[in-house]
Amino acid sequence: MRSDSVKKGTAQAPHRSLFNALGYTEEERQRPLIGIVCSYNEIVPGHMNLDKIAEAVKLGVAMAGGTPVMFPAIAVCDGIAMGHVGMKYSLVTRDLIADSTECMALAHGFDGLVCIPNCDKNVPGLLMAAARVNIPTIFVSGGPMLAGRVHGQKKSLSSMFEAVGSVAAGTMTMEELCEYEEKVCPTCGSCSGMYTANSMNCLTEAIGMGLKGNGTVPAVYSERIRLAKHAGMKIMELVEKDIKPRDIMTEEAFMNALTVDMALGCSTNTMLHIPAIAREAGVDLNLDIANELSAKTPNLCHLAPAGPTYMEDLNEAGGVYAVMNELTKKNLLNLDCMTVNGTAIGENIANCRNLNPEVIRTAENPYSETGGIAILKGNLAPDSGVVKRSAVVPEMLVHQGPARVFDCEEDAIDAIKSGKIVAGDVVVIRYEGPKGGPGMREMLNPTSAIAGMGLGSSVALITDGRFSGASRGASIGHVSPEAAVGGPIALVEEGDIISINIPENKLDILVSDEILAQRRAKWQPREPKVTTGYLSRYRELVTSGNRGAVLEFPGR
């Protein structure tokens, strides 16, 4: 066993004395040591139930003959971090989570890991760590929140952000806002739409690192506790067979995950996280592959905010496996990929039927013949810009309009709420990238303000920051190169005409190359507003050539 390095032999007598101090018996030391990486805390609604998940996992491990040992991972609530300096800290925690989990796993000689994440950066951070450490590992998330209900209609967190914009527009009263506040987030769990957390939990299942239901069984269902017990038992089988993450997270498995991403209409943040996870697994993913997959993958789901259905509905309709089974009708998946079940994905999904074609469209009747995410390129985004195509209204798939330019999120929100943005405008928010922010803030506040003001179907937004899965409309994020390194988005001036053509994957500024060259010659780098503490160190680590797909760190 890997844990023999800390348990057996004369030289390990001091180690055993420390295990005695922890209260472990000799019988427990004879068993495989299973690290339980739990991100329980009391500030993230998606994590407040993870103590119960961890206890269920520990019981499953013990029932199957292992010794469970729990240690923590941090997690930030993107909703609470939104709209202030806290959002600059969200994305950077992904790498802190990966690094700290690597340290704990290797420092203590664990034989296997069970990862218990739930929210946005916690899931990809732990997947990165699993690929890097490469010891038998299984994931079980905390599960999604149930949708809220206001006047008989289902609502989610994005409804709350948009309600704030509606108050600013005068179309909602403060009393109505308070009612939303009380009812929109009714339970623990990751927010109830197809936002980043649920996207990544579903893709964990699709890639083979979680059991059936990992992405969709609601947090408050007892089925989630049973799932956790099964994960605890299953890790012992993975340890016995020495099935490791890199046996599962192969190039073919990542292609499966990206294909499911397109079918589900996941968050654009998956375009940040999947390449980073693949890199840790030794797989090189170019973002260009996204358009190739999108061109042949039908979009089968319109979960909130793209449509009126929620994670609980997807679960009842058959979940991720039912979506995958629909995709087999077009031969879009590699069915031979190994999973944490110890069986191939094809075997896992074979009998998983689509129980509600209104929630999961059939392959013959999709929402669109192309996938939910598109990568745009052009003279405004030479490397990439990412849009959640499935959440864009038809009239905004092709759009031209004058640029309204802002050098930070706060200035843009003030302009939107004060009525200075009108139909047809293209809001450009820059210097919010990984280096320029620093931290690549999520732009849910401005997109929600646009929707709340009634401009969701007539105003586009472009940023070198990023977008939540909660964003809808023509919101194009991750534009790279970012403004802080002199990307073309830094050269846009007020009134420039921006051309967006999502069907043709194009994003351009209608200015001549000569004029852009003149502007580039005059451009000067800007200092970020936050230059102290961890963010200062983070900014130093982000390389000047960052594309926004993988946060490059020297020596990584």
C-alpha positions in Angstrom: 0.0 0.0 0.0 1.1 3.6 -0.6 0.4 4.3 3.0 3.0 1.8 4.1 5.5 4.7 3.8 3.9 6.3 6.9 2.8 3.1 8.7 5.2 0.2 8.5 8.8 -0.4 9.5 11.1 0.5 12.3 11.8 4.0 10.9 8.0 4.7 10.9 7.7 4.2 14.7 7.4 8.0 15.2 4.7 8.1 12.5 2.8 5.4 14.3 3.0 7.3 17.6 1.4 10.2 15.9 -1.4 8.0 14.6 -1.9 6.8 18.2 -2.2 10.5 19.2 -5.0 10.8 16.6 -6.8 7.9 18.2 -6.3 5.4 15.4 -6.1 1.8 16.4 -3.6 -0.7 15.0 -6.5 -2.4 13.2 -7.3 0.9 11.4 -3.6 1.4 10.5 -3.6 -2.0 8.8 -6.3 -0.9 6.3 -5.8 1.4 3.3 -5.8 5.1 4.3 -8.4 7.0 2.3 -8.2 10.8 2.3 -11.6 12.5 2.4 -11.1 16.0 0.9 -14.2 17.9 2.2 -14.9 21.6 1.4 -17.5 22.0 4.1 -17.9 25.5 5.5 -20.5 27.8 6.9 -20.4 30.6 4.3 -21.2 28.8 1.0 -24.8 27.5 0.7 -23.5 24.7 -1.6 -21.1 23.5 1.1 -23.1 23.8 4.3 -24.3 20.2 3.9 -21.0 18.7 3.0 -20.4 17.6 6.6 -23.2 15.1 6.2 -21.9 14.0 2.8 -18.5 13.5 4.4 -19.9 11.4 7.2 -21.7 9.2 4.7 -18.6 8.8 2.6 -16.6 7.8 5.7 -19.2 5.2 6.6 -19.0 3.8 3.1 -15.2 3.6 3.3 -15.3 1.9 6.6 -18.0 -0.6 5.5 -15.7 -1.5 2.6 -12.7 -2.1 4.7 -10.8 1.3 4.6 -9.8 3.9 7.1 -11.3 7.3 6.2 -9.3 10.4 7.1 -10.9 13.8 6.5 -9.1 17.0 5.6 -10.4 20.3 4.3 -10.4 22.3 1.1 -11.4 25.9 0.9 -14.3 27.3 -1.2 -15.5 30.7 -2.1 -19.2 31.5 -2.7 -19.2 33.4 -6.0 -22.6 34.9 -5.2 -21.5 36.5 -2.0 -18.1 37.4 -3.5 -19.9 39.2 -6.4 -19.8 42.9 -7.0 -16.9 43.8 -4.8 -13.2 43.1 -4.4 -14.0 39.6 -3.3 -14.7 38.5 -6.8 -11.0 39.1 -7.6 -10.3 36.2 -5.2 -12.7 33.6 -6.7 -10.9 32.2 -9.7 -7.5 32.2 -8.1 -8.7 29.8 -5.4 -8.9 27.1 -8.0 -5.2 26.8 -8.1 -4.9 27.2 -4.3 -7.3 24.3 -3.9 -5.3 22.1 -6.4 -2.0 23.0 -4.7 -3.1 22.5 -1.1 -4.8 19.2 -1.9 -1.7 17.9 -3.7 0.3 18.8 -0.6 -2.0 17.0 1.8 -2.4 13.9 -0.3 1.3 13.3 -0.9 2.5 14.5 2.5 0.4 11.8 4.3 0.7 8.8 2.0 -2.9 8.3 1.3 -3.9 5.2 -0.7 -6.9 6.9 -2.3 -9.0 10.0 -2.2 -12.7 10.9 -2.1 -13.2 14.5 -3.2 -16.3 16.3 -1.9 -16.7 19.6 -3.7 -19.7 21.5 -4.9 -19.2 25.0 -6.0 -17.5 26.9 -8.9 -13.7 26.7 -8.4 -13.8 23.8 -5.9 -14.8 21.2 -8.4 -12.1 22.0 -11.1 -9.5 22.7 -8.4 -10.0 19.2 -7.0 -10.1 17.6 -10.4 -6.8 19.3 -11.2 -5.3 17.9 -8.0 -6.7 14.4 -8.7 -5.0 14.4 -12.1 -1.8 15.7 -10.7 -1.5 13.4 -7.7 -2.9 10.4 -9.7 -3.8 8.0 -7.0 -7.2 6.2 -7.0 -9.9 9.0 -6.6 -13.6 9.4 -6.8 -15.8 12.5 -6.6 -19.2 13.0 -4.9 -20.6 16.5 -4.9 -23.0 18.1 -2.5 -25.7 18.4 -5.1 -27.8 21.2 -6.5 -30.2 23.5 -4.6 -33.9 23.1 -5.3 -35.4 25.9 -7.4 -37.3 28.7 -5.5 -40.9 29.5 -6.2 -42.4 32.9 -6.5 -46.1 33.2 -7.5 -46.0 29.6 -8.6 -43.0 30.1 -11.0 -39.6 28.5 -10.4 -36.8 30.9 -9.8 -33.0 30.7 -9.2 -30.1 33.0 -8.1 -29.9 34.7 -11.5 -33.5 35.8 -11.0 -32.4 37.5 -7.9 -29.6 39.5 -9.6 -32.0 40.4 -12.5 -34.6 41.6 -9.9 -32.1 44.1 -8.7 -31.9 45.5 -12.2 -35.7 45.5 -12.4 -35.9 47.7 -9.3 -33.4 50.1 -10.8 -35.6 50.2 -14.0 -38.7 50.9 -11.9 -40.4 47.7 -13.1 -40.3 46.0 -9.7 -41.1 47.3 -6.2 -38.9 46.9 -3.1 -41.6 44.8 -1.6 -41.5 42.4 -4.6 -37.7 42.3 -4.3 -37.9 41.3 -0.7 -40.3 38.5 -1.6 -37.7 37.3 -4.2 -35.0 37.6 -1.5 -37.0 35.3 0.8 -37.9 32.6 -1.7 -35.4 32.4 -4.5 -32.7 30.3 -2.7 -34.8 27.9 -0.5 -32.3 25.1 0.3 -28.7 24.2 0.7 -26.9 23.2 -2.5 -25.2 24.7 -5.6 -27.5 27.3 -7.2 -30.3 25.5 -9.1 -29.6 26.5 -12.7 -27.0 25.3 -15.2 -24.4 27.6 -13.7 -20.7 26.8 -13.3 -20.9 24.6 -10.2 -23.6 22.4 -11.7 -21.9 22.4 -15.1 -18.7 21.1 -13.6 -20.4 18.5 -11.4 -22.3 17.2 -14.4 -19.1 17.1 -16.5 -17.3 15.3 -13.6 -20.0 12.6 -14.1 -19.6 12.7 -17.9 -15.8 12.4 -17.8 -16.1 9.3 -15.6 -14.9 10.6 -12.2 -18.3 10.6 -10.4 -21.1 8.0 -10.1 -24.5 8.3 -11.8 -26.4 11.3 -10.3 -23.3 13.1 -9.1 -24.3 16.2 -11.0 -28.1 16.2 -10.6 -29.4 14.6 -7.4 -30.6 17.5 -5.3 -28.6 18.3 -2.2 -31.6 17.8 0.1 -32.6 14.4 -1.2 -31.6 11.4 0.9 -30.5 9.8 -2.3 -27.5 12.1 -2.1 -26.5 10.5 1.2 -26.8 7.1 -0.3 -24.7 8.2 -3.3 -22.0 9.4 -0.9 -22.0 6.0 0.9 -21.6 4.2 -2.5 -18.8 6.5 -3.4 -17.1 5.6 -0.1 -17.5 2.0 -0.9 -16.4 2.4 -4.5 -13.1 4.0 -3.7 -12.0 0.8 -2.0 -12.6 -1.1 -5.3 -10.6 1.5 -7.2 -7.7 1.2 -4.7 -7.8 -2.6 -5.0 -7.7 -2.4 -8.8 -5.3 0.5 -8.8 -7.6 2.5 -11.2 -6.2 6.0 -11.2 -7.5 9.4 -12.5 -5.3 9.4 -15.5 -6.7 6.0 -16.5 -10.1 7.7 -16.6 -9.3 11.3 -17.6 -7.9 10.5 -21.1 -8.1 12.6 -24.2 -11.2 10.6 -25.3 -12.9 11.2 -22.0 -12.3 15.0 -22.3 -13.8 14.9 -25.7 -16.8 13.1 -24.2 -17.1 15.8 -21.5 -16.9 18.7 -24.0 -19.5 17.0 -26.2 -21.8 16.7 -23.1 -21.0 20.3 -22.3 -22.4 21.3 -25.7 -25.5 19.2 -25.3 -26.3 20.5 -21.8 -25.5 24.1 -22.6 -23.1 24.5 -19.7 -21.4 27.6 -18.3 -18.7 29.3 -20.4 -16.4 28.8 -17.4 -16.0 25.2 -18.5 -13.8 26.6 -21.3 -11.5 27.9 -18.5 -11.5 24.7 -16.4 -11.6 21.7 -18.8 -8.3 22.7 -20.5 -6.7 23.3 -17.1 -7.8 19.9 -15.8 -6.7 18.2 -19.0 -3.3 19.9 -18.8 -2.8 18.3 -15.3 -3.7 14.9 -16.8 -1.1 15.4 -19.6 -3.7 16.1 -22.3 -3.3 19.2 -24.5 -6.7 20.7 -25.4 -6.9 23.6 -27.9 -10.0 25.7 -27.5 -10.6 25.5 -31.3 -11.8 22.0 -30.7 -14.9 23.5 -29.1 -16.3 24.8 -32.4 -15.6 21.5 -34.1 -17.6 19.6 -31.5 -20.3 22.2 -31.4 -20.8 22.0 -35.1 -21.9 18.3 -34.8 -23.4 18.2 -31.3 -27.1 19.1 -30.8 -28.1 21.3 -27.9 -30.6 19.2 -26.0 -31.2 21.2 -22.8 -32.2 24.7 -22.0 -31.8 24.8 -18.2 -32.0 28.1 -16.3 -31.1 30.8 -17.2 -31.4 29.7 -20.9 -34.9 28.2 -20.3 -37.5 27.4 -17.7 -36.1 24.1 -16.4 -33.8 23.5 -13.5 -31.4 20.8 -12.1 -34.2 19.0 -10.3 -36.0 18.7 -13.6 -32.9 17.3 -15.3 -32.5 14.8 -12.5 -36.1 13.6 -12.9 -35.7 13.4 -16.7 -32.8 10.9 -16.3 -29.9 13.1 -15.6 -26.5 13.3 -17.3 -26.5 9.7 -18.4 -29.8 10.1 -20.2 -28.4 13.1 -22.1 -25.3 10.9 -23.0 -27.6 8.1 -24.2 -29.3 10.6 -26.5 -25.9 11.5 -27.9 -25.1 7.9 -28.8 -27.8 8.1 -31.4 -25.5 10.3 -33.4 -22.3 8.3 -32.4 -20.9 11.4 -30.7 -19.3 9.6 -27.7 -16.4 7.2 -27.1 -18.2 4.5 -25.2 -15.0 2.6 -24.2 -13.8 5.2 -21.7 -13.1 3.8 -18.2 -15.1 5.3 -15.3 -14.9 5.1 -11.5 -17.5 2.4 -11.7 -14.7 0.2 -13.0 -16.8 -0.2 -16.2 -16.8 1.6 -19.5 -19.1 4.6 -20.0 -21.1 2.8 -22.7 -22.1 0.1 -20.2 -23.1 2.7 -17.6 -25.4 4.7 -19.8 -26.9 1.8 -21.9 -30.2 1.6 -20.0 -30.6 5.2 -19.0 -33.7 6.5 -20.8 -34.8 10.0 -21.5 -37.9 10.3 -19.2 -39.0 13.8 -20.3 -38.3 15.0 -23.8 -39.5 18.5 -22.7 -36.5 18.7 -20.4 -34.0 16.7 -22.4 -34.8 17.1 -26.1 -34.3 14.0 -28.3 -31.4 13.9 -30.7 -33.9 14.1 -33.5 -35.6 17.3 -32.0 -32.9 19.4 -30.5 -33.1 23.1 -29.5 -30.4 23.6 -32.1 -28.3 21.4 -34.3 -25.2 23.0 -32.8 -23.9 23.0 -29.3 -24.4 25.4 -26.4 -21.0 27.1 -26.4 -19.2 28.9 -29.2 -15.7 30.2 -29.5 -15.4 33.5 -31.4 -12.4 34.9 -33.1 -11.6 38.1 -35.1 -9.6 41.3 -34.9 -11.1 42.0 -31.4 -10.4 38.5 -30.1 -7.4 37.0 -32.0 -7.1 34.2 -29.5 -10.6 33.6 -28.3 -13.9 34.9 -27.0 -16.5 32.6 -25.4 -20.3 32.8 -25.5 -23.0 30.6 -24.1 -24.8 30.4 -27.5 -27.7 28.4 -26.1 -28.7 31.4 -23.9 -28.6 34.0 -26.7 -31.9 35.1 -28.1 -32.2 34.6 -31.9 -32.2 38.3 -32.7 -28.8 38.8 -31.0 -26.9 36.0 -32.8 -25.9 38.6 -35.3 -25.5 42.1 -34.0 -23.7 45.3 -34.8 -23.6 48.3 -32.5 -21.6 51.2 -31.0 -19.1 50.4 -28.3 -19.8 51.8 -24.8 -16.4 51.4 -23.2 -15.6 50.9 -19.5 -12.4 50.1 -17.7 -14.0 48.3 -14.8 -17.2 46.5 -13.9 -18.4 49.1 -11.4 -18.4 52.0 -14.0 -20.4 49.8 -16.5 -23.0 48.9 -13.8 -23.5 52.6 -12.9 -24.0 53.5 -16.6 -26.5 50.6 -17.1 -28.6 51.4 -14.0 -28.6 55.1 -14.7 -30.1 54.5 -18.1 -27.1 55.5 -20.2 -27.1 52.2 -22.1 -29.7 51.9 -24.8 -30.9 49.2 -27.2 -28.3 48.4 -29.8 -25.3 49.2 -27.7 -22.3 46.9 -27.1 -21.0 47.3 -23.6 -17.2 46.7 -23.4 -15.7 46.0 -20.0 -12.0 45.6 -20.0 -9.0 45.4 -17.6 -10.8 42.6 -15.8 -8.7 39.7 -17.1 -6.4 37.4 -15.1 -3.6 39.9 -15.0 -5.5 43.1 -15.4 -8.1 42.6 -12.7 -6.2 40.9 -11.3 -8.3 37.8 -10.9 -10.6 37.7 -13.9 -13.9 38.7 -12.2 -17.2 37.2 -13.2 -19.6 39.7 -14.9 -22.9 38.4 -13.6 -23.8 41.8 -12.1 -23.7 43.8 -15.4 -25.4 41.1 -17.4 -28.1 40.9 -14.8 -28.5 44.6 -14.7 -28.9 44.6 -18.5 -31.6 41.9 -18.3 -33.3 43.7 -15.4 -33.4 46.9 -17.4 -35.3 45.1 -20.1 -32.3 45.2 -22.5 -31.4 41.5 -22.6 -32.5 41.0 -26.2 -31.0 44.3 -27.5 -27.7 45.0 -25.8 -24.5 42.9 -26.0 -21.6 42.7 -23.5 -18.0 41.9 -24.2 -15.3 41.6 -21.6 -11.8 40.2 -20.9 -13.3 39.1 -17.6 -15.5 36.0 -17.5 -19.2 35.1 -17.3 -21.1 32.9 -15.0 -23.3 30.1 -16.4 -26.1 32.4 -14.9 -25.4 35.0 -17.7 -27.7 35.1 -20.6 -28.0 37.1 -23.8 -25.1 38.1 -26.1 -22.5 38.1 -23.3 -19.0 37.3 -24.7 -16.3 36.8 -22.1 -12.8 35.5 -21.8 -11.7 37.8 -24.7 -8.0 37.3 -25.2 -5.4 38.6 -25.3 -6.7 40.7 -22.4 -6.4 44.5 -22.2 -3.7 44.4 -19.6 -1.3 42.8 -22.1 -2.2 45.1 -25.0 -4.9 42.9 -26.5 -7.2 44.6 -29.1 -9.9 45.1 -26.5 -7.6 47.7 -25.0 -7.8 49.7 -28.2 -11.6 50.0 -28.5 -12.8 53.6 -28.3 -16.3 54.9 -27.5 -18.6 54.7 -30.5 -16.5 52.1 -32.5 -18.8 49.7 -34.2 -18.5 46.1 -32.9 -19.7 43.3 -35.1 -20.8 40.0 -33.5 -21.6 37.0 -35.7 -22.1 33.9 -33.5 -23.2 31.5 -36.3 -19.9 32.3 -38.1 -17.9 32.5 -34.9 -16.7 36.0 -35.5 -16.0 39.0 -33.2 -14.6 42.1 -34.9 -14.2 45.8 -34.4 -15.0 47.6 -37.6 -11.9 49.8 -37.6 -9.0 49.6 -40.1 -5.8 47.8 -39.3 -4.0 51.2 -39.8 -6.1 52.9 -37.2 -5.6 50.0 -34.8 -1.9 50.2 -35.3 -1.9 53.9 -34.5 -3.8 53.3 -31.3 -1.5 50.5 -30.4 1.5 52.8 -30.7 -0.1 55.2 -28.2 -1.3 52.5 -25.7 0.3 52.4 -22.3 -0.1 49.6 -19.7 -2.3 50.4 -16.7 -1.6 49.5 -13.1 -4.3 47.3 -11.5 -6.4 48.7 -8.7 -5.4 45.9 -6.3 -1.6 45.6 -5.9 -1.2 44.1 -2.4 -1.5 40.8 -0.7 -2.1 37.5 -2.5 -3.6 39.2 -5.6 -0.3 41.0 -6.1 1.5 37.7 -6.0 -1.0 36.2 -8.3 -0.6 38.9 -10.8 3.1 38.3 -10.8 2.6 34.7 -11.5 0.2 35.1 -14.4 2.4 35.2 -17.5 2.0 38.1 -20.0 1.0 35.6 -22.8 -2.0 34.3 -20.9 -4.8 33.2 -23.3 -7.5 33.0 -20.6 -8.0 29.3 -21.2 -5.4 28.0 -18.7 -3.9 30.2 -16.0 -0.3 29.6 -16.7 2.2 29.7 -13.8 5.9 29.6 -14.2 7.4 26.2 -13.4 4.0 24.5 -13.4 
